[in-house]
Amino acid sequence: MLICQSISPLLPTPPRLGAMSPARYLRLRRLAAGLSVAQIAASLASERTRRADAIDLIQTLESPGSVARHRETIERFAAVIPLDADTYFQLADRTASPPTLCEECGCSPALPCMSADGHEHCSVISGACTACAPARTITQ
């Protein structure tokens, strides 16, 4: 099955000032999982011939102003990377209150960073989670 078949044209989403966009959230969660676009595409498209379409889809969804029209698309991503579909669509809804997210890795109270042994080990404080805050302080 071609992954792009479940996607209709993208809905433009003007970003809220100072708020994270759905595209940035998707990219941050992919990077936090340590996966490349090609690795995600390989997981989403079982046939090698479909991977180019999957790569195009991922790159489009990670582009500023893009948002998936169908929840099923984001749920497919959530099966591969730690991503919360509700958070993604809350970010797309300009009338909703923005969720509390780490600006560095995109984690949230609903989907916190995990330690190697599988325990939650962060909380979001002042824009960065406790796992990212030390690195953020060093780079500033």
Sequence and secondary structure as in RCSB ss.txt:
>XXXX:A:sequence
MLICQSISPLLPTPPRLGAMSPARYLRLRRLAAGLSVAQIAASLASERTRRADAIDLIQTLESPGSVARHRETIE
RFAAVIPLDADTYFQLADRTASPPTLCEECGCSPALPCMSADGHEHCSVISGACTACAPARTITQ
>XXXX:A:secstr
  GGGG  S       TTS  HHHHHHHHHHHTT  HHHHHHHH SSGGGHHHHHHHHHHHTSTT   S HHHHH
HHHTTSS  HHHHHHHH TTS      TTT   SSS  B TTS B   EETTEETTTHHHHHHH 
